[in-house]
Amino acid sequence: MSPSEPVQSLRVLIVDQHEVSRAAIRALLRTEGLEVVGDVSSRAEALGAGEASSPDVVLVDISPEPRQAVETARALAGLRSAPTVVLTSSGPPALDLGGFAFIAKGDICARHLRRAMRSEIHDKKEPDMSMQAYYDGITAKTGKTPEELIELARVDGLLVPGVKAGAIITWLKANYGLGHGHAMAIVATIKRQAEPEPSTDEKVARHFGGNKASWRPVFDGLIQTITTFGPDTNVLPGATYLSLRRGGKKFAIVQVTAERLYVGIKLKDAEPHGRLEAAGSWNSMVTHRVRIHRPAEIDQELLDWLERAYATS
């Protein structure tokens, strides 16, 4: 198999109270070649379907009861198949997501789900453990490097289209005594080889897909102004928001929805007032939030707050 060939078709379970949303997500994922093993509306149905179908990924809508949805996500993460649980909603999350990945409904696609699975491997490591140390643990246990294990899987016919991740995981456990986490790390490495890393421009563009496209020129204008603060400004796109940085330090973030932009700002010792709200549980990486409903609200007041955050970062 060449590195560009697909490794697997993910098995996805959709949990959403809204029938229209379930149908739309189901249709989209199927057109991308993913296997939707179920779409249900309640926690009880989700747990039953999860036990019966052993999904790789479970999508859980967090509206209208976000805290209950997070509890449901924790229960689903404990299924025997140990699926990656991804939370979703039409707008930005308004609470702590308990460490689960979040993908806005407008951004759901096969690539983002696979990236969430890869991220989970990193998140499950001990905080001070590098990925190389994780791989070293695999080698110490098996006597083989991850590259050698991948080549052995190829020889055994496991890296051909149609072979699911579960089969590779079972093979690694049975033949090399790996635990689920280490086996998932090998599968994540295989996926990473199969999918070229998108460029920064591609990652930024994904935040402005579909009904969010009208905000792209507004964002570009904002970034053009911010670069006048100094030559060390840059944008780092993440899964759910775009970080504005001075060198390697974040001083603000931007999150895009169809209706508005959310601008998060790190302003030490600044009292919330007017539209400069306290960030609260919206995002712990910043102290304040400003809601932008129309382009004219990218005004001098907002730019002054951003420049102050830049200067103190």
C-alpha positions as CSV (number, residue, x, y, z in Angstrom):
1,M,0.0,0.0,0.0
2,S,1.3,3.5,-0.8
3,P,1.3,6.1,2.0
4,S,-1.4,8.1,0.2
5,E,-4.0,5.3,0.2
6,P,-6.7,5.3,2.8
7,V,-6.3,3.0,5.8
8,Q,-9.9,2.7,7.0
9,S,-13.4,3.9,6.9
10,L,-14.3,5.1,10.3
11,R,-17.4,3.8,12.1
12,V,-19.4,6.7,13.4
13,L,-22.3,6.9,15.8
14,I,-24.3,10.2,15.9
15,V,-26.1,11.3,19.1
16,D,-28.4,14.3,18.5
17,Q,-31.9,15.2,19.6
18,H,-32.6,16.9,16.3
19,E,-33.6,14.6,13.5
20,V,-32.8,17.0,10.7
21,S,-29.2,17.5,12.1
22,R,-28.8,13.7,12.3
23,A,-29.9,13.2,8.8
24,A,-27.6,16.0,7.4
25,I,-24.5,14.7,9.3
26,R,-25.3,11.2,8.3
27,A,-25.6,12.0,4.6
28,L,-22.4,14.1,4.7
29,L,-20.3,11.5,6.4
30,R,-21.5,8.7,4.1
31,T,-20.6,10.8,1.0
32,E,-17.1,10.9,2.4
33,G,-16.9,7.2,2.7
34,L,-17.5,6.8,6.5
35,E,-19.7,4.2,7.9
36,V,-22.5,5.6,10.1
37,V,-23.4,2.7,12.4
38,G,-26.3,4.6,14.0
39,D,-28.0,7.9,14.7
40,V,-30.0,8.2,17.9
41,S,-31.5,10.9,20.1
42,S,-31.0,9.8,23.7
43,R,-28.3,8.7,26.1
44,A,-30.0,5.3,26.6
45,E,-30.2,4.7,22.8
46,A,-26.6,5.9,22.4
47,L,-25.2,3.4,25.0
48,G,-27.2,0.6,23.5
49,A,-26.1,1.4,19.9
50,G,-22.5,1.9,21.1
51,E,-22.4,-1.5,22.7
52,A,-23.9,-3.2,19.7
53,S,-21.9,-1.5,16.9
54,S,-18.5,-0.7,18.4
55,P,-18.0,2.7,16.8
56,D,-14.6,4.3,16.3
57,V,-16.0,7.8,16.8
58,V,-19.2,9.1,18.6
59,L,-20.5,12.5,17.8
60,V,-22.5,14.0,20.7
61,D,-24.6,17.2,20.3
62,I,-24.2,19.3,23.4
63,S,-27.5,21.3,23.0
64,P,-29.9,21.9,24.6
65,E,-28.5,20.3,27.8
66,P,-24.7,20.7,27.7
67,R,-23.8,19.3,31.1
68,Q,-25.9,16.2,30.5
69,A,-24.3,15.8,27.1
70,V,-20.8,15.9,28.7
71,E,-21.9,13.2,31.1
72,T,-23.3,11.1,28.2
73,A,-19.9,11.6,26.5
74,R,-18.1,10.3,29.5
75,A,-20.3,7.2,29.6
76,L,-19.8,6.6,25.9
77,A,-16.0,6.9,26.2
78,G,-16.1,4.0,28.6
79,L,-17.6,1.6,26.0
80,R,-15.6,-1.6,25.3
81,S,-14.6,-0.3,21.9
82,A,-13.1,2.9,23.6
83,P,-14.4,5.2,20.9
84,T,-13.1,8.8,20.4
85,V,-16.0,11.0,21.6
86,V,-16.4,14.3,19.8
87,L,-18.8,17.0,21.1
88,T,-20.6,19.3,18.6
89,S,-23.2,22.1,18.4
90,S,-24.2,24.8,16.0
91,G,-22.6,27.6,18.1
92,P,-19.5,27.8,20.3
93,P,-19.5,25.8,23.5
94,A,-20.4,27.7,26.6
95,L,-18.9,25.4,29.2
96,D,-15.9,23.2,30.1
97,L,-16.0,20.3,27.7
98,G,-14.3,17.9,30.1
99,G,-11.3,17.3,27.9
100,F,-13.4,16.1,24.9
101,A,-12.7,17.4,21.4
102,F,-15.2,19.8,19.9
103,I,-16.1,20.3,16.2
104,A,-18.8,22.8,15.2
105,K,-21.6,21.2,13.2
106,G,-20.7,23.3,10.2
107,D,-17.1,21.9,10.3
108,I,-17.9,18.2,10.7
109,C,-16.1,16.1,8.1
110,A,-14.0,13.0,7.8
111,R,-10.7,14.8,8.1
112,H,-11.7,16.6,11.3
113,L,-12.9,13.4,12.9
114,R,-9.6,11.7,12.1
115,R,-7.7,14.6,13.5
116,A,-9.7,14.4,16.7
117,M,-8.7,10.7,17.0
118,R,-5.1,11.6,16.5
119,S,-5.3,14.3,19.1
120,E,-6.8,11.9,21.6
121,I,-3.6,9.8,21.4
122,H,-1.6,12.8,22.4
123,D,-4.0,14.0,25.1
124,K,-4.0,10.5,26.8
125,K,-0.3,10.6,27.4
126,E,1.1,11.8,30.7
127,P,1.7,15.6,30.5
128,D,5.5,15.3,30.6
129,M,5.7,12.4,28.1
130,S,6.7,13.2,24.6
131,M,5.4,11.2,21.6
132,Q,8.9,9.9,21.1
133,A,8.9,8.6,24.7
134,Y,5.6,7.0,24.0
135,Y,7.0,5.2,20.9
136,D,10.1,4.2,22.9
137,G,7.7,2.4,25.3
138,I,6.2,0.5,22.4
139,T,9.7,-0.5,21.3
140,A,10.7,-1.6,24.8
141,K,7.6,-3.8,25.0
142,T,7.7,-5.4,21.6
143,G,11.4,-5.1,20.5
144,K,10.2,-3.4,17.4
145,T,10.0,0.2,16.3
146,P,6.6,1.6,15.2
147,E,7.9,1.7,11.7
148,E,8.7,-2.0,11.9
149,L,5.3,-2.8,13.3
150,I,3.6,-0.9,10.5
151,E,5.7,-2.8,7.9
152,L,4.7,-6.1,9.5
153,A,1.1,-5.0,9.4
154,R,1.5,-4.3,5.7
155,V,3.0,-7.7,5.1
156,D,0.1,-9.3,6.9
157,G,-2.3,-7.5,4.6
158,L,-3.8,-5.2,7.2
159,L,-3.0,-1.9,5.4
160,V,-5.3,-2.3,2.4
161,P,-8.5,-0.4,1.8
162,G,-11.4,-1.8,3.8
163,V,-9.4,-3.0,6.8
164,K,-10.7,-1.2,9.9
165,A,-8.7,0.2,12.7
166,G,-10.2,-2.4,15.1
167,A,-8.6,-5.2,13.1
168,I,-5.2,-3.6,13.3
169,I,-5.6,-3.0,17.0
170,T,-6.6,-6.6,17.6
171,W,-3.6,-7.8,15.6
172,L,-1.2,-5.6,17.6
173,K,-2.7,-6.8,20.9
174,A,-2.7,-10.5,20.0
175,N,0.7,-10.6,18.4
176,Y,2.7,-8.1,20.3
177,G,1.0,-7.7,23.6
178,L,0.3,-4.0,23.2
179,G,-2.4,-2.3,25.3
180,H,-5.2,-0.3,23.7
181,G,-3.4,3.1,24.0
182,H,-0.2,1.9,22.4
183,A,-2.1,0.1,19.7
184,M,-4.1,3.3,19.0
185,A,-0.8,5.2,18.7
186,I,0.3,2.9,15.9
187,V,-3.0,3.3,14.1
188,A,-2.7,7.1,14.5
189,T,0.7,7.0,13.0
190,I,-0.6,5.0,10.0
191,K,-3.4,7.5,9.5
192,R,-0.9,10.4,9.7
193,Q,1.2,8.8,7.0
194,A,-1.9,8.4,4.8
195,E,-3.1,11.9,5.2
196,P,-0.7,14.8,4.3
197,E,-0.7,17.6,6.8
198,P,-2.7,20.5,5.5
199,S,-1.0,23.9,5.1
200,T,-1.6,26.7,7.6
201,D,-3.7,28.5,4.9
202,E,-5.8,25.4,4.4
203,K,-6.4,25.2,8.2
204,V,-7.4,28.8,8.3
205,A,-9.8,28.4,5.4
206,R,-11.6,25.6,7.2
207,H,-12.8,28.0,9.8
208,F,-14.7,29.9,7.1
209,G,-16.5,27.2,5.2
210,G,-20.1,27.2,4.2
211,N,-22.3,29.8,5.8
212,K,-19.3,31.3,7.6
213,A,-17.6,32.4,4.4
214,S,-18.8,36.0,4.7
215,W,-16.6,36.5,7.8
216,R,-13.4,35.7,5.9
217,P,-12.7,39.2,4.5
218,V,-13.6,40.7,8.0
219,F,-11.0,38.4,9.6
220,D,-8.4,39.1,6.9
221,G,-8.8,42.8,7.5
222,L,-8.5,42.4,11.2
223,I,-5.2,40.4,10.7
224,Q,-3.9,43.0,8.3
225,T,-4.3,45.6,11.0
226,I,-2.9,43.5,13.8
227,T,0.3,43.0,11.8
228,T,1.0,46.7,12.2
229,F,1.4,46.1,16.0
230,G,4.8,44.5,15.2
231,P,6.6,42.1,12.9
232,D,6.3,39.1,15.3
233,T,2.5,38.6,14.9
234,N,1.1,35.4,13.4
235,V,-2.0,33.3,13.3
236,L,-2.1,29.7,14.5
237,P,-5.3,27.8,13.4
238,G,-6.7,25.3,15.9
239,A,-9.6,22.9,15.7
240,T,-12.2,25.3,17.0
241,Y,-10.6,28.8,17.0
242,L,-7.7,30.8,15.5
243,S,-5.0,32.0,17.9
244,L,-3.4,35.4,17.4
245,R,0.1,35.3,18.7
246,R,3.1,37.5,19.4
247,G,6.0,35.2,18.6
248,G,4.9,32.0,20.2
249,K,2.7,33.6,22.9
250,K,-1.1,33.8,22.4
251,F,-2.6,37.2,23.1
252,A,-6.1,36.8,21.5
253,I,-8.3,34.2,19.7
254,V,-11.0,34.4,17.1
255,Q,-13.9,31.9,16.9
256,V,-16.2,32.0,13.8
257,T,-19.9,31.1,13.6
258,A,-22.4,31.8,10.9
259,E,-23.9,34.7,12.8
260,R,-20.9,36.3,14.5
261,L,-17.2,36.4,15.4
262,Y,-16.1,35.9,19.0
263,V,-12.9,37.7,19.8
264,G,-11.2,36.5,23.0
265,I,-8.5,38.8,24.5
266,K,-5.9,38.3,27.2
267,L,-6.1,41.5,29.3
268,K,-4.6,41.4,32.7
269,D,-6.2,43.5,35.4
270,A,-9.0,44.8,33.1
271,E,-12.5,45.0,34.6
272,P,-15.2,43.7,32.2
273,H,-17.4,46.6,31.0
274,G,-19.8,47.1,28.1
275,R,-19.2,44.7,25.3
276,L,-15.8,43.7,26.9
277,E,-17.3,40.7,28.7
278,A,-15.5,38.3,31.1
279,A,-14.5,35.2,29.2
280,G,-15.7,33.0,32.0
281,S,-16.1,29.3,31.0
282,W,-16.2,30.2,27.3
283,N,-12.4,29.8,27.0
284,S,-9.9,29.6,29.8
285,M,-7.0,30.8,27.5
286,V,-8.3,34.4,27.5
287,T,-9.7,36.7,30.1
288,H,-12.3,38.7,28.0
289,R,-14.6,38.2,25.1
290,V,-16.1,40.6,22.5
291,R,-19.0,39.5,20.3
292,I,-18.9,40.9,16.7
293,H,-22.2,40.9,14.9
294,R,-21.3,43.1,12.0
295,P,-18.0,44.2,10.3
296,A,-18.4,47.8,11.7
297,E,-17.9,46.4,15.2
298,I,-14.2,45.8,14.3
299,D,-13.6,49.3,15.5
300,Q,-10.8,51.3,17.2
301,E,-12.0,50.3,20.6
302,L,-11.5,46.6,19.8
303,L,-8.2,47.3,18.2
304,D,-7.0,49.2,21.2
305,W,-7.9,46.2,23.5
306,L,-6.0,43.9,21.1
307,E,-3.0,46.1,20.9
308,R,-2.9,46.3,24.7
309,A,-3.0,42.6,24.9
310,Y,-0.2,42.3,22.3
311,A,2.0,44.8,24.2
312,T,1.6,42.9,27.5
313,S,2.0,39.3,26.1
